[in-house]
Amino acid sequence: MPEPVDLIITNISRCATLRGAKRPRTGAELERLSIVKGAAIAVRHGRIVAVGKARSVSRKVRPKQIIDAGGRFAAPGFVDPHTHIVFAASREHEFDMRVRGKSYVEITRAGGGIHNSVRMLRKATRRALQSQAMPRLDRMLSHGTTTAEVKSGYGLTLRDEIKMLEVIRNLGRRHPVDLVPTFLGAHEIPREYRRKKNRYIELLINEMLPRVASRRLAEFCDIFTEAHVYNIKDSRRILTAARDLGFKLKLHADEIKAMGGAELAGELGAVSADHLVMVSPRGIRAMAKGGVIPVLLPATSFALGAKAYAPARKMIEAGLPVALATDCNPGTSMTENMQFVLSIACTQLRMTPAEALTAATINAAYAIGRGDRVGSLDIGKAADIVLYDAPDERYIPYHMGVNHAACVLKNGKAHGVPYAGHTLL
């Protein structure tokens, strides 16, 4: 007797299910997409109940709704594990400054960079921040991102960090994209604390972290570990306090200099270390030993016009489960498009298209603690599915700078522009 389901997607020419081990993928596993040709996917109550050959799946189910994929390529929704999408204003003038030769650190020391975003965010209302972030989430979804991590870090006061985290929580309730909140109060040293950094660290440890924890506003704690902000000693102190309060840990590490951020991530058992453009061989070994997922952000290097990119191949060869993210932010990576990130990962990080897709789906899901829910098209997981106007995974990074997503389904509900072949029964 066929099982009643809400939806079946059929006539999928090639389906990258990413099914496999229930853990992040490493080494040769990064290229194993678990492809099913001539596939169908059945959905009930927003979850996948069957995926496989179309004839086999169709015999098992009685659907209320049918989507004819029209021979399109299907893959899991992207998981973007590093974003800063809540901010008050763009910073295109800084882009112009960089093009004219100013460095990231020079712009920051001149009062730009994160400090610029802090000034503007402190003036902004919750309503304004939410209304500005909604279109960014819309663009993410339209390009195939169905789950995203979002950081605070542009407030740098207790009140404004709470404001940001409350906005992230409200966005998660109102928008289809699932959001995972991260507290990044240690994103910079506020101007008012520039000559008294230890007092700000005390504020972080004694007031901000406990308040965020007591209100359950964030799942992760992150920190910008670099020479001009928080050194290794500062970072260890803040992250240890966060871990003691129940936060899972992340680090912005070794982006500008190899100063031991990756080693600290391994020492503390962080879930991820992000950026890693200048990571050392020792840092790579420390991450492997500590079970850390490296989250690479090639769009940032691209936007900064940098010559150096994170050494993805060395990390893959060392057995690390590389993940990819947009780093969507107003200063150094103004993009919501994970498809574009795949293109840069292939051309600059020398990752294969299959490796990049794995890094942007199942590995990215594990980088934010969601590997058991999203990141692959497997029975019991959320029906987060993208149908692409592309013959296979290679075409997406190859034909760069355009949106190949014809239909994005979040929890089995279709979003975006309708297309021919959609049938209701």
MIKOL-595822 format. One record per residue (C-alpha): y, x, z. Coordinates in steps of 0.02 Angstrom, whole numbers, plus 50000, padded with zeros to 5 digits. Each point is the difference from the previous one (the first is absolute). Example, Ala and Ser with C-alpha at 12.3 -4.5 7.8 and 13.67 -1.06 7.14 Angstrom:
BEGIN
497755061550390;501725006949967;
This chain:
BEGIN
500005000050000;501665008049947;501175004150144;501714991449997;501445012449984;501874998549978;500145011549850;499055010449875;500785013349890;498935002549848;500075009049832;500485016750082;499575013549875;499975014150128;500144998450188;500335015050114;499274993450163;500165016250101;498474994450098;499105013750094;499955008750167;500974991350139;501155014750025;501325009549902;499385008249840;499935018849980;499535012749867;499044992849853;500054982750082;501834998649949;499444997649820;498674986950036;500854983449969;498394989750002;500404992149833;499264983249951;500144995349816;500084981849950;500424995150178;500494984850101;500684998250178;499804984450108;501204996050142;499954988050147;501354998350134;500885015449933;498465011250014;498815007049870;498304991650010;499225007149841;500385013849876;498895006049860;499434995749825;500834984049942;498384991049958;499255003750170;501564995150099;500284984249898;498244993850037;500295001650187;501644990650019;500844983449964;501875003849987;501484988450022;501065011749895;499635012249859;501065014549942;499515006949831;500515018350009;500045001049812;499025016249993;501215009150115;499655014550117;499884995550185;500265010850154;500414997950184;501804997150048;500925016150039;500245004950181;501645009450026;499805009850162;501755007650015;501614990249971;501754997950070;500434983649913;501134992950137;501735007649974;501784993849984;500645008249840;499485011249857;500565018349984;500175003049814;501535011050032;498835012450085;498874999749848;501525005149899;500375014050125;498225006649984;500104999749811;501575010550018;499075012950104;500114995050184;498405001550101;499264987050117;500475010150154;501775003349935;500284981449972;499344996250175;501125013050082;501504992749908;499694983250085;498904992549865;498144997249994;499214990750143;501645000250097;500814990149860;498654986650011;500154999850190;501864996249993;499744985649880;498484992750088;500854999550168;501344988749924;498754988549912;499354983650068;498174995450008;500294986749869;500825012349881;498615012950021;498674986949970;500854992749846;500195017349924;498205004950034;499244984349925;500335004949817;499265017250034;498414991850061;500034988649848;500065015249887;498595008250096;498924984749980;500414998049816;499395017849969;498374997250093;500355005050181;499244987450121;500075009750165;501345012250059;500475010250151;501854998650049;500945011750116;501504998150111;501105015450021;501724995449933;500614993150167;499765014450123;500564989450147;498894988850103;500894984449939;499995004849816;498215006349996;499464983650079;501054990949871;499115009049859;498274996750071;500404981650026;500564998949819;498375008249944;499024987550105;500954985349926;499785006649823;498135001150030;499974981850052;501034994049851;499405010649855;498265000449920;499875019050014;499165004850165;501095012150098;499455013150126;501445005350116;500345017950053;501285005950129;500985014949935;501365002050131;499785018849978;500574999349818;501575010150034;501065005450148;501454987750012;501725007549973;500504995350177;498535010350067;500175014849882;500425012350141;498864991650127;498374997449910;498985000250160;500954985050065;499534990349843;498195005350019;500054993450178;500694983649933;498594999149874;498655003550129;500684990250148;500824984949918;499644997649815;498135003149995;499614989550155;501074985549937;499225000249827;498265001150077;500294985950125;500594988549861;498625005649880;501265002849862;499135015149923;498235006149975;500415018049957;501245013050060;500665012449873;501155015150013;500985011149879;499315017150044;501145012649915;501075014850057;501664990649986;499404985150103;498465000450113;499055016250024;498175001350047;500354999850187;501104984649984;498744991349889;498525003550114;500984993250149;500544983849913;498344996649916;499005003250158;501094987350091;499744987749859;498115002550001;499974997150188;500844983149968;498674995049873;500865004349837;499025007549856;500845015549931;500805005349836;501085015049955;501255004449865;499335017649987;500345016249905;501104992049868;501365013349996;499165014750089;498245004050059;500394999350186;498364993650071;500174981249981;498294998249920;499235010750137;500804988850132;499344984549911;498255007350009;500205005150182;500564982550052;498774990649890;501374991149903;499454986749876;501055008149865;501185014249960;501224996049860;500995009849868;499125017150023;500895008149853;500015016950088;498404998350102;499105016250037;498135003749978;499884999950189;500804982850004;498764993549873;498555006450106;500764992350157;500154983049916;498205000949941;499415004450175;501054986450082;499534986049880;501784998049936;500364990949837;501325009049895;501224987349926;500855007749849;501684994049934;500245007349826;501414988149953;501065008550133;499785017149924;500364992249830;501604991550059;500605015850087;499735009949840;498885011650099;498925013349921;498714998950139;498764985950024;498684997750133;498435010149959;498864985149973;498615009849916;499865012250145;499884985450121;498684991249896;499005016249986;500125001750191;499194982950020;501564990450050;500154981449956;501655000649907;501074984149996;501574995849900;501594990550044;501714996349926;501075005750148;501164986049941;501685004050082;501834999949952;500265018850000;498555009549923;498794987949917;500784983849942;498454992149925;498824986050048;498825003649856;498305007250046;499515000349816;501375012949973;499365010050149;498305000849915;500835007349845;500845013850101;498415003350099;499085003149837;501325010649913;500665010150149;498624999750132;498655002049866;499014985450068;498924990349879;500414981549970;498454995050097;500455011250146;501774993150002;499394982050001;498835003650145;501415008850093;501154984949975;498744986950055;498555003350117;500615016850069;501754993150022;499254985350094;499145011750123;501645009550020;500744984650083;498454993850090;499584986349875;498475007349913;498894986150067;501124986349927;500765005849835;499935014149873;498394995049910;499274984549919;498574997050118;499224984650080;500954994950155;501595009249957;501664992049955;500084993749821;501415012049956;499715002449814;501055006149855;499654995749819;500755013049884;500474999549817;499035016249983;498265004349937;499585011050151;500715010250143;500545014349887;501244989549903;501084995750151;500645017750038;499935004749816;501214986349942;501305003950131;501584991450056;499494982149961;499144986450100;498214997049943;499614986650131;499734983449913;499484990750157;499995005050183;498944990150123;500355001550186;498674991950109;499404990949844;501704992749957;500765005049833;501775006949994;501105005449858;500174994049821;498684987449947;498975004949850;498914991449871;498214996750051;500334992750173;499014983950019;499914987350140;498404989850019;
